[in-house]
Amino acid sequence: MPKPRTIFGLNETAALLGMSLNTLKSKIEKGLPVITRGDRGTPWEIDVPDAVKWMVSNRPQVGRARTPEDGPNPTMQSGDFNFLEEQARERHHKANIAEMKAAEMAGDLIDRQSVRHACDAAAVIFRSGLENAAPRIAQKARSAKSKPEANTVVQAEVELILNATSEALTKAARTRSDSGVGEEDE
């Protein structure tokens, strides 16, 4: 499987990180790493994972967020809102979204509808294979000379069904994702 794309232009990076172009430019001025600074005829190149790492390590610090290793906070009651923990949770969430968007733009994700249709197609192949296999298995098992030979017949037939199901699942997923069919089409 090819390595997912991680380098994007200025506009794409801003969209992936969920911020405005001006905010991204401000962060670049403050030191966010850039592979290539854009100029006339030269596109921007920013490695999104490096940008996310920089943003996490350079986040504004009001104080050190408490970790489970610190033990209970004597000034907080159970259920109290911890602003720093919520900020960290939000940054983590935004980083996950940016990673998913980057993978989606690179074509490394299969949408839910494609998976559903691929599973439906595989289920049809599987059911059909089982229904059609019973008479073949019975006939071949009756002509088997021993119980191990009959078991081999059954195993071979089941393997044929599983292989056909796997091929149908792979083909259906690839066909739908390559054609761009997705949730919006349903």
N, C-alpha and C positions, 0 to 999 in steps of 0.2 A: 504494500500500500504506500503511495507516495506521501511524503511528509507534508503536513498541512501548511498552507500559506500563512505566514506571520507578518510579512512586510507589506505595508499599505501606504497610500498617499495621505496627505494632510486631511482632506475632507472625509475619507473613509475612516481614518483613525479617530477623528472627532466623533463620527457617528458610532463607531464601535465602542468608544469609551463613554458614550452618552453625555457629551459636553459640546458646547458651542465651539465654533472655530476660534473665536477670540480667546476663550478660556484655554484651549489647547496651545495657542500661540503664546499666551502668558506663561504657561507651564514650560514651554520650550525655552523661553527667555530665562526661566528660573533654573534650567538645567536638565529638563526631560531629554533623554538621549535620542538623537536623530542620526540616521545613517547618512542621508544626503539631504542638505538644505535645498529646498526648491528655489528656482529662479526662472527667468524666461528661458524656456526650452529645456529646463532641468526639473523633472518631477521630484516632489518630496518623497523620501523613503523613511518610514518609521517602523521599527520592529515593535509590534503591539505588546508582546509579553514583556519586553524590556521596559516599555513605557509604563505598563501596569506595575511592574516591580519598583520602578522609580517612584511612582505615585504613592504606593504603599509605604515605602521607606522614607518618603519626604512629606508625609501627611502632617498637617499642623498638630502640634502636641500641646494639649492643655495640661496634661498630666499623664502619667503612665497608666494605661488601662490595667485593671486588676485581672489576674489569671486565676484559674482554679488552684494553682500551686500556692497562691498567696493566702489561701484560707478565707474564711468569711470576713467580710468588711464590717467592722464593728459599728460604723456609722450608718449602714444601710439595713433596712428591714427587708424581709422576704417580699418580693413583688415590687420593690422600688425600681424606678426607671434609672438605668445607668447609661448616661449620655455617651460616654466613651465606648462602651460595649456596643451600643446601637450604631454608632458611627463605624466601628470596625466591621460589624455585621453588614452594614450597607455597602461599604467599600468592597467587601468580599463578594457580595451579591453582584455589584456592578462589574467586577472583574470576571465573574462567571458569565455574565451576559455578554461582555466583550469577547470572551473566548468563544462562546457559542456563535456569535455573529460572524467572527472571523472564520470559523469552520464552515458556517453556512455559505459565506461569500466564496470560499475556496471550493465549495461543492463536496465537502466531506460529510455532510449530514443527509440523512434520508428522512423526509417528512412523515408524519404520523399516518397520513392517508396511504402513502406508498407502502408502508409496512403493513397496514391493515389489508390492502388489496393483495399484497404478496402472500400474507398468511391465509387469506381466503382461497387464493389459487392453490396454495400448497395443501390446504385441507381437502379441497375437491380432488386433487390428485391422490392424496393419501387414502381417502374414503373409497375412491374408484379402484385404487390398487388393491385394497383389502377385499373389497367385494369380488373383484375378478380373480384374486389369488386363491380363494377358498377352493373352487373346483380343481384348479391346477395342482394345488398342494395335495388335495385328497387323492387325485389320480396318481401323482408321482409317489406319494407316500405308500399307496397300496402296492406299487410295483417295486418298492425298496425291499432289499433282501434282509435288512437288519434295522434295528432301532436307531443305531448311530447314523446309518445312511438316510433314514427318514428324517432325523434331526437336521442333517446337512441340507436336505431338500428344503425344509421349512426355513432354515437360516438363510439360504440363498434367495428364496422368494421374498422374505422380509427385507433383506438387503436391497433387492431390486426396487421394492416399494419405497424404502427410505431414500435411496439414491434419486429416484424419480421425483420424490417430494422435495428434496434438497435442491435439485436442479430447477424445479418449478419456482420455488421460493426465491432463489438467486436471480433467475431470469425475470420474474415479475418485478422484483425490487429494482433491478437495473433498468428495465424497460421504462418503468414509471419515473424513476429519478432522472434518467437521460432525457425523457420527453418533457420534463418540467411540470408534470402533472402533480398538483399538490392540493392542500386544503382549500385554497381559494377556488379551485375548479369544482368542488363538490357542492 
